Amino acid sequence: MSFTPQLLSSDIEDDLRAAVRDLLDRRVAPSDLIAAYDGTPAPGLQAELAEMGVTGLLVPEELGGAGAGVAVAGVVAEELGSACAAGDFLTSAIAAAVAIEAGAAELSGLLAEGTRVAALVVPFAVDPHGAAPAVTAVDGALSGTVRSVAGVLGADVLLVLGSDGALQAVAASDVRVEPVSSLDMTRQVADVIFDGARGTVLTSDGAAAVRAGLLTGAALLAAEQAGVARWCVATTVEYLKQRRQFGRVVGGFQAIKHRLAELYADAESAGAAARSATVTLAELGPADPDAVIAVAVAAAYCSDLAVRAAEEAVQLHGGIGMTWEAPVHLYLKRAKADQIGLGTPGRHRAALAGLIDLPA
C-alpha cells in the first residue's frame, strides 16, 4: 500500500472512546440484552448517541454533522461491539455513507441530528465487492421482497436501489416489514416487502453510492468484531484469575496461559487490522483500491477471530459459560451473525485475491 495508516488513536478519539464506554457502562446491562431473546426489545441508545454527536460522525460539518470520518466512527463501533450493544449505529452509518455519496444533503443533516434513522435495504449478508442487489422498479414504483435486512425495524427512512439504477428514499411506513427470528436478537433482521411504494429519488446512479455504504459498513463491522474479541479476551482473563480447580487458580496453568496469550495477540492484531481499514478508508475514500484492500483484509481476519475468541470464552468459562445468565453467549451469537454480515470471510478473501493479483 502506498498509504501508511496511522494506527495510534488521537486524544480526541480517546476522549470519545471514554465517553461512549461510560455511556455503555451506565445504559447497557447484559440482563436487558438477554431479555431480547424472550421478546423484550433491547434498549436502544439513539437519543444518547445523537446528543453526543455520534450520529453525525460521518456527515460533513457543512451539512450539520461532525465531519469526523470513518476512523473516528470505528472507535465507536469497537466500543459498541465490546458491550454487544443493541442499536442502529452500524446500519445508520451505512445509510449515512450512502446518502452522502448520493448527494442527499437534507437527509444527511437529519441523520446527523438523530431526528431520522435510515437503513439501506439490502440483505445483511451482501458484500461490497459485487453488484449491488436491486428491487424491481417500473416507472419509479418499487415491488418485490428483500430478505434479512438489518436495521429496518427501527428506521424511519429506507434507502432502496431500484432496477432502473436510481436510489430512492422511501418512508418506512409505506412498506411492509416482517421481523425474522434472528440468531443475534440484539441486531434483528427483517424482510421488507414493496408493493408499488414510491419515494424520493436521491441519485440516478445509485450503485456507486450503495457500494460506498457497504464498504464503510464492512470497515465498521470489522471494528465491532475487534471489540467483541477484546471483551472476550479481557473477561476470560479476569474470570480465570478467580476460578480455582485442583486447589489452584485456573489461569495459572501453563496450557491456559498459552491459549490466552495467543488469543490476546490475535485480538490485538484484529484491532490493528480494523483500525487500518477505517483510517485508510477515511483518508483515501471508497473508490481507492488501497482502501478496498484494507477493508477486505480487516473483514476477513476480524470475522473469524471474533468467532474464535467467543468460542474460547465460552469454553474457558467452564460450566458457567454454558448458562443463559452468563453474557458470554451474547458475544458468540453476535460474532456468528457478524461473520456472515456484509460478506463472509471467504468472500472477502476471494475479492482480495483479485485485488492484489493472486491466482485463484
N, C-alpha and C positions, 0 to 999 in steps of 0.2 A: 504494500500500500504506500502511495506517495504521501499520504496524510498521516501524521503521527498524533493519535488522540491523547488528550490529557486525562489520565485515569484518576488523578487525585481530585477530590471534590474541593470546591471553593468554600470560603467561610459562609457565604450566603446559602449555599446548598446544605452545609452542615447545620445552619440555623433552621432552615426549612425542615430538614430531617428531624431535628429535635422537636419542633413544633408539631409535626404530624405524628411523631411517636407519642408525644404527650396526649394528643387528642385520642389516639387509638387506645392508649392505656386507660383513659377515662371512659370511653364510649363503647369499646368492643369487648364483650365478655364471651368466653367460649360457650357458656351455657345458652346465650342468645343465638349463637351460630348453630349449635346442636339442635335447638328448638326448631330451626328451619326445616329439619327433616321430619318433624311431626306436624308440619303445616303452618307453623307460625312464621310469618315473614321476618327475615333477619333485618335488624335496624340499619337503615342507610345513613350516610354521612354527607349527603349532598349539600345541605344548608351550611354545615360547619366548614366543609371544604370550600364552598363558594365564599364564605366570609373571610377565609384565609387567603383567597385569591388563587387557590389551586385550580379551580375550574377554568381559569383563563391563562394558564401557563403557556399553552401553545399558540394563543391568539395574539397577534401583534398589538403593540400599545396603541397605535392609531385607531384600532377597532375596539378598544376598551379592555384589552387583555393585558397580561404582564409581559408578553413577548420574551418569555424566558427560554422557550425551546424544549426540544425533546430530551436533552441531557438532564435538565432540572426536573422535568416530568418523570424521568426514570428514577430519580431519588424517591419521589412519592410512591411510584409503583412498587419499588422494592420494600418500602415500609408497609404498604398495604398487603403485600404478599407475606411479609413476616408476621402479620396479625391475622392472616387469612380473612381479611375484612370483606364484608359484602358491600356492594355498591356498584355504581356505574362509571367509575373513573376511567377504566380501560376503554370501554365501549364509547363513552362520550369523548374521550381523547381521540379515538379513531375518527369519530364523526366530525370533531373539530378540524382535524387534519384534512379530511375530505372537503369540508366547507371552505377552508382557507384556500386549498388548491383549486377549488371551483370558483373562487372569487365571490363567495356569498358573504358579503360584509355584514349585512344585517343579522343573519343567522349566527355568524361568528361572534358578534357582540353579545347576543342573547345567551349563547353558550358560555361566554366568559363571565357574564353576570351571574350565571347559575339560575336564571329565570326560565330557561329551557333546557331540557335534556334530550339529546338526539342519539340515534343509533343507526348504524349502517346495516341495511337489510341484505346480508349475505350469510350463508351457513357459517357457524363459528369455526368450522374446520377448514375453510377456504384459506389458501396461502397467497402471498403477494407475487409469486413467480409466474403464474399462468394467467390466462384470460379471466377477467372478472365475470362472474355469473350475472346474468341479466334477467329481468322479468319481462314477459311479453307486453309490448306496448303497441297499441293501434290507435293512431290519431291522438296520442297523449294519454289514452286510458290504459291503465295497468291491470293485468289479470294474471292469475297463477298463484302458486303456493311456494314459499321459501321456507325450508325446514331448518330447525335447530339454530335459530338466530339468537345471539346473546345480546342482552341489554334492552330488548324491546318492551319488556314488562313495565319498566319504569320510565319509558321515553315518551315525550310529547310529540317529537318530530322524527319521522323516519326518512332516511336518505336512500333512494332507490334508483338503481341503474336500469334503464329500460332497454329493450332490444333495439330501439332506434338510436341508441348511443347517448341519449340525454339523461342527465342526472336530475331527479326530481326530489323536492322536499314535500313529503306527504304527511298530513296530520294523522297521528296515531288513531284518532277517533274515527277515521274514515276507512279503516281496515279491520279485519278480524284477527285477533291474536289469541292463540290457543296454547296455554302453558304445557310444557312437556316435563315429565318426571326426569330429573337430571341426576347424574352421578354427583355433581357438586351443586347442592341446592343453595349455596351462598352466591352462585352465579348461574341462575336458572336460565335455560334456553326455552324458546317457544317457536311455534310455527306461525307464519304470517300469511294470511290469505287475502289476496287482492281480487276484487270483483268490480272492475270498472273505476277504481279510485283514480283521482287526478290530483296533481299537486302543482307546485311552482317549479318551473324549470330553472335550475341553477347554472347549468352549462350544457352545451350540446355535445361536448367531448368529455363524457363522464368517466370513461375507462381510466384515463390517466389520474384523475382525482381519486378514484376508488383504490387504485394501486398504491398511491402515496399514503392513503389512510391505512391500508393493510400493512404496508411496510412499517409505518410508525407503530401500529399496533403490535406487530411481531417484535419490534425492539423493546417496547414497554412490557410485553408479556415475558420476554426473557429476563427483564429486571425483576418482575414479580416472582418468577421462578427462582431467581437468585435469592430473593427474600425468603421464600419458602424453605429453601435449602439451609439458609443461615439460621432460621429459627429451629429447624430440626436438629442441627448440629449443636447449637448452644443449649437447647432444652435437654437434649440427651446427655450432654456432658454434665450439666448440673444435676440431673437425676442420678447418674451413675456415681457421682461423688457421695451420694447419700445411701443408695441401695447397698445392702450388705448380703453376702452369701458365703457360706462356709467360714463365717467369722471374719470375713474381710470385706472392705469396700469394693464393689464390683469394678469400679473404674480403675482400681489398682492392678487388675490382671493385665499382663503384658499383651495378650492377644486382643483384649478390648482396647487397650491404648493404641495399638497399631491400627485397628479399624477406625477409631475416632480420628487419629492423626491424618490418615489418608482421606477420610471424608471431609475433614476440615480444610485440607489443602485443595480438594476438588471444589468445595463450596466457595473458597476464595477465588479460584480460577473462574467459576461461574460469575461471580460478581464483577471480575475484571472484564470478562467477555461481554457481559451485558452493558457495562459502562462504556466499553469501546464502541459498541453498536450505537448507543444513544448519542454519544459525543460525535461520532463520525457522521451520523445522520443529521444531527443538528448543524454541523459545520458545512457539510457538502450538499445536503438535500437529497431527496428520494430518487432523483434521476441519475445521480453519480454512481458508477459501477462499484467504487470502493465502499460506498455506503451500503449497497445491496449485499456485497460480500461480507461486510462486518455484521450485518443483521442475520444473514444466513448462518454464519459461524456461531453467533450467540444463541440463535433459536435452536439449532441442532444440539449444541452442547448443554444448554441450560435445561432443556426439556427432559432429557434423560437423567441428568444429575439430580434434578428436583425429585423425580420419582424414586431414584435410588436412595437419596437422603431420607425421604419419608418412610420408605420400606425399612431402612436401617433403624430409624427412630422407633417404629412400631416394635420391631424385634428386640431392640436393646432395652426398651421399657419393660420387657417381660410380660407377665400376665396383665398388668395394669394397662399396657399399651393396647390390649385387645378389647378393652371395655368401652362402652358407649360414653361414659362420663369423662374419660380422658380425652383431651382435644387432639391427640395425635392423628386420629382417623380423619379429622377435618383436613389436615395438610396432605394426607395421602390421597384423598378424594380430589382436592384442588390440584395436586400435582398430576394425577392421572387424567383429569379433564383438560388441564392446560397442555398436556403432552400432545393432544391432537388439535388444540386450538391454534388457528391461523397457520396451519401446516404441520404435519408430523415431522419428527427429526429426519426421517428418511427422505421426505420431500425436500427439505432444506439442503440436505447433503447432495441430493441429485442436482438441484439447482446450482449449488456451489461448485460442483464438478464442472459444469458448463461454463460458469463464470471465470474459473481460473484455468480452463483448458486441460482438465484432467480427462483421461479416457473413461468412457462409461464402464 
